[in-house]
Amino acid sequence: MSSYLEERIEWYDYNYRMGNALITDSQFDKLEANLFRVNPEANYFTNKTILPLPSLPKDSIDEFIEGLLPDTRLIIEPKIDGCAIAIQYIDGELVKAIARKGGDVTNKIKDIPDVPSTVKVQGLLQVRGELFNPSEYERPSYSQRQSGAYLRAADSKSDHLSFCSFQIINGRLNEHDSLQYLKKLGFTIPEYKSLNFTSQVEMYRKQWLDKKLFTNYPTDGIVVKLNSRKLQLIREKSNESYPHWQMAIKY
């Protein structure tokens, strides 16, 4: 019974990520909860590893918005300079955290004050964010060095560091809703701007360059994201002209 249910869930999950949702999110969540109830040790849970943490693509904003309608809704966030981290929860418990190169930093991340040790989520939750030093907003590179030093050293302290979460890796919500859901779960989320027109990106880029935007963070750029999860999935599976749904802009 559980093996058949697991196969169904994996099939639905695969089709969803290919942009072909066969059932509603609510129906999928119920199937996932049923599988966990009958077999919490199923391969779907125990062998489903955290996704890799590739660097954000960097290009001109013209390349990013090409192919989008002028009224495509976008999200702009600070590109925080620190160390990328992915955290995995199973049935509400923090079970694993990895750094950019795949190193296990679970015990280190558990000591960060604003990383919840438990969340009210059944099944699998994978969160991506940045470990950084909020006091180094004028020296972004120092934030990155201090975060890296903390992760590498056995006896370093975490009281000067923070974790900012900005993506549910296995999420099904639009970007704005994902951020608000993370906040509800107890994560710290970044300040962000919602744009109703692609032409507004240049205005915010100039504000960041003039140090009038995201000034409370150690940043080395801004990140532009598509808000629509449907559009994100379309670009995720595209091997053609527009493969990215989020992009870092530094200058």
TORVOMAR-86722 format. One record per residue (C-alpha): residue in one letter; x, y, z. Coordinates in Angstrom, 3 decimals. Example, Ala and Ser with C-alpha at 12.3 -4.5 7.8 and 13.67 -1.06 7.14 Angstrom:
<sites>
code,u,v,w
a,12.300,-4.500,7.800
s,13.670,-1.060,7.140
</sites>
This chain:
<sites>
code,u,v,w
m,0.000,0.000,0.000
s,2.663,2.539,1.048
s,4.890,1.743,-1.955
y,1.990,2.410,-4.340
l,1.168,5.662,-2.524
e,4.823,6.690,-2.649
e,4.956,6.053,-6.407
r,1.840,8.174,-6.921
i,3.277,11.049,-4.881
e,6.578,10.970,-6.757
w,4.701,10.925,-10.078
y,2.532,13.903,-9.101
d,5.562,15.763,-7.757
y,7.527,15.145,-10.971
n,4.680,16.378,-13.178
y,4.194,19.457,-11.011
r,7.849,20.396,-11.411
m,7.523,19.933,-15.160
g,4.703,22.513,-15.145
n,1.902,19.943,-15.485
a,0.004,19.889,-12.190
l,-2.302,16.841,-12.162
i,-3.912,17.486,-8.764
t,-4.401,20.485,-6.494
d,-1.872,21.486,-3.834
s,-4.377,20.509,-1.133
q,-4.825,17.038,-2.617
f,-1.039,16.580,-2.881
d,-0.524,17.657,0.747
k,-3.099,15.100,1.908
l,-1.370,12.304,-0.013
e,2.002,13.303,1.442
a,0.527,13.375,4.968
n,-1.057,9.944,4.451
l,2.254,8.471,3.343
f,4.024,9.885,6.386
r,1.294,8.450,8.637
v,1.586,4.906,7.258
n,5.334,4.896,6.565
p,7.429,7.789,7.952
e,10.585,5.923,6.865
a,9.594,5.855,3.195
n,12.347,6.621,0.702
y,10.402,9.701,-0.336
f,11.231,11.220,3.062
t,14.517,9.601,4.054
n,16.324,9.724,0.703
k,14.993,13.017,-0.606
t,18.028,15.192,-0.090
i,18.283,18.949,0.041
l,18.609,20.462,-3.375
p,21.952,21.990,-4.376
l,22.690,25.654,-3.785
p,23.940,27.008,-7.095
s,25.011,30.622,-7.333
l,22.356,32.940,-8.672
p,22.765,33.706,-12.369
k,24.114,37.193,-13.053
d,23.199,39.129,-16.146
s,21.771,42.425,-17.283
i,18.184,43.137,-16.321
d,17.329,43.423,-20.012
e,18.255,39.763,-20.484
f,16.099,38.769,-17.511
i,12.903,40.629,-18.416
e,13.096,39.828,-22.117
g,10.126,37.650,-22.974
l,8.033,38.858,-20.017
l,4.867,40.897,-20.331
p,5.278,44.523,-19.143
d,2.866,43.943,-16.229
t,4.561,40.753,-14.980
r,4.713,40.934,-11.201
l,8.238,40.797,-9.773
i,9.832,40.697,-6.328
i,13.064,42.551,-5.490
e,15.156,41.494,-2.485
p,18.588,42.424,-1.149
k,21.414,40.167,-2.303
i,22.843,39.559,1.153
d,26.562,38.847,1.312
g,27.085,35.847,3.565
c,27.011,32.062,3.216
a,24.208,30.254,1.403
i,22.505,27.593,3.517
a,19.745,25.065,2.847
i,17.821,23.639,5.788
q,15.649,20.530,5.730
y,12.771,19.782,8.096
i,10.892,16.502,8.256
d,7.594,16.408,10.103
g,8.478,19.734,11.742
e,11.945,18.772,12.998
l,15.189,20.332,11.739
v,17.156,17.311,10.518
k,19.824,18.682,8.194
a,21.538,21.856,6.997
i,24.111,22.118,4.234
a,26.405,24.871,2.970
r,27.183,25.818,-0.638
k,29.681,23.004,-1.295
g,27.510,20.363,0.324
g,29.145,20.332,3.755
d,26.921,19.307,6.650
v,26.540,22.297,9.002
t,23.477,21.080,10.900
n,24.867,21.556,14.410
k,26.202,24.992,13.531
i,22.885,26.180,12.120
k,20.942,24.848,15.100
d,22.851,27.364,17.245
i,21.759,30.385,15.194
p,19.123,32.222,17.296
d,16.658,32.945,14.490
v,16.616,29.448,12.968
p,13.543,27.590,14.286
s,14.370,24.153,15.672
t,10.811,23.055,14.927
v,8.108,24.288,12.555
k,4.427,23.454,12.289
v,4.698,21.602,8.971
q,4.014,17.933,8.295
g,6.154,16.103,5.753
l,9.075,17.739,3.993
l,10.079,21.407,4.119
q,13.284,22.692,2.487
v,14.312,26.290,3.128
r,17.049,28.302,1.465
g,18.601,31.382,3.010
e,21.759,33.271,3.905
l,23.859,33.198,7.061
f,25.268,36.693,7.607
n,26.371,39.341,10.080
p,23.715,42.109,10.155
s,26.081,44.579,11.841
e,28.433,44.556,8.827
y,26.023,46.405,6.526
e,28.793,48.807,5.518
r,31.339,46.024,4.893
p,29.550,43.187,3.062
s,32.700,41.145,2.446
y,33.338,41.019,6.212
s,29.885,39.517,6.698
q,30.761,36.708,4.304
r,34.156,36.060,5.926
q,32.716,35.945,9.441
s,29.903,33.615,8.414
g,32.358,31.275,6.696
a,34.712,31.340,9.678
y,31.864,30.402,12.009
l,30.905,27.413,9.861
r,34.499,26.171,9.636
a,35.674,26.632,13.234
a,34.731,24.101,15.885
d,34.597,26.551,18.785
s,33.326,29.766,17.159
k,30.298,31.598,18.549
s,27.084,32.423,16.719
d,25.699,35.340,18.725
h,26.723,37.921,16.082
l,25.148,36.073,13.156
s,21.660,35.857,11.704
f,19.859,33.696,9.163
c,17.599,35.265,6.550
s,15.325,32.844,4.691
f,14.098,33.739,1.231
q,12.954,30.581,-0.551
i,11.030,27.361,0.049
i,12.977,25.033,-2.230
n,10.168,22.495,-2.554
g,7.474,25.168,-2.419
r,4.283,25.511,-4.437
l,3.320,29.071,-3.532
n,3.940,32.336,-5.330
e,7.033,34.190,-4.116
h,5.214,36.777,-1.993
d,3.083,34.088,-0.340
s,6.159,31.916,0.279
l,7.907,34.747,2.116
q,4.855,35.436,4.256
y,4.508,31.730,5.026
l,8.155,31.549,6.120
k,7.555,34.538,8.386
k,4.512,32.828,9.889
l,6.637,29.738,10.614
g,9.091,31.868,12.619
f,11.835,32.595,10.081
t,13.401,35.983,9.494
i,12.651,37.091,5.941
p,14.295,39.910,3.966
e,12.851,43.306,3.300
y,11.436,43.173,-0.222
k,9.588,45.189,-2.826
s,6.676,44.034,-4.963
l,6.657,45.419,-8.508
n,3.685,45.478,-10.840
f,5.667,46.467,-13.924
t,9.025,45.252,-15.235
s,9.996,48.859,-16.001
q,10.254,49.549,-12.251
v,13.333,47.340,-11.814
e,15.724,50.005,-13.088
m,14.406,52.501,-10.536
y,15.138,50.149,-7.644
r,18.527,49.222,-9.063
k,19.494,52.895,-9.028
q,18.161,53.296,-5.486
w,20.378,50.439,-4.352
l,23.410,51.913,-6.133
d,22.706,55.262,-4.427
k,22.550,53.460,-1.042
k,18.881,54.325,-0.592
l,17.550,50.762,-0.607
f,18.195,47.757,1.657
t,20.665,49.795,3.706
n,20.288,47.602,6.809
y,21.865,44.599,5.091
p,25.411,43.777,3.956
t,24.566,43.596,0.258
d,26.504,43.175,-2.959
g,23.505,43.621,-5.247
i,19.792,43.045,-5.578
v,17.861,39.931,-6.565
v,14.955,40.070,-9.006
k,12.447,37.201,-8.953
l,9.290,36.251,-10.771
n,6.424,36.244,-8.289
s,4.285,33.671,-10.110
r,5.156,30.057,-9.276
k,3.625,29.021,-12.599
l,6.032,31.292,-14.499
q,8.923,30.093,-12.318
l,8.206,26.487,-13.292
i,7.983,27.389,-16.970
r,11.438,28.974,-16.817
e,12.874,26.182,-14.650
k,12.176,23.596,-17.346
s,13.129,25.854,-20.255
n,16.378,25.141,-22.056
e,15.794,27.916,-24.515
s,16.112,31.689,-24.327
y,14.836,32.416,-20.797
p,15.908,29.671,-18.352
h,16.070,31.739,-15.133
w,13.262,32.894,-12.847
q,15.559,34.821,-10.490
m,18.687,36.837,-11.145
a,21.324,38.766,-9.207
i,22.074,42.282,-10.388
k,25.227,43.849,-8.988
y,25.715,47.021,-11.003
</sites>
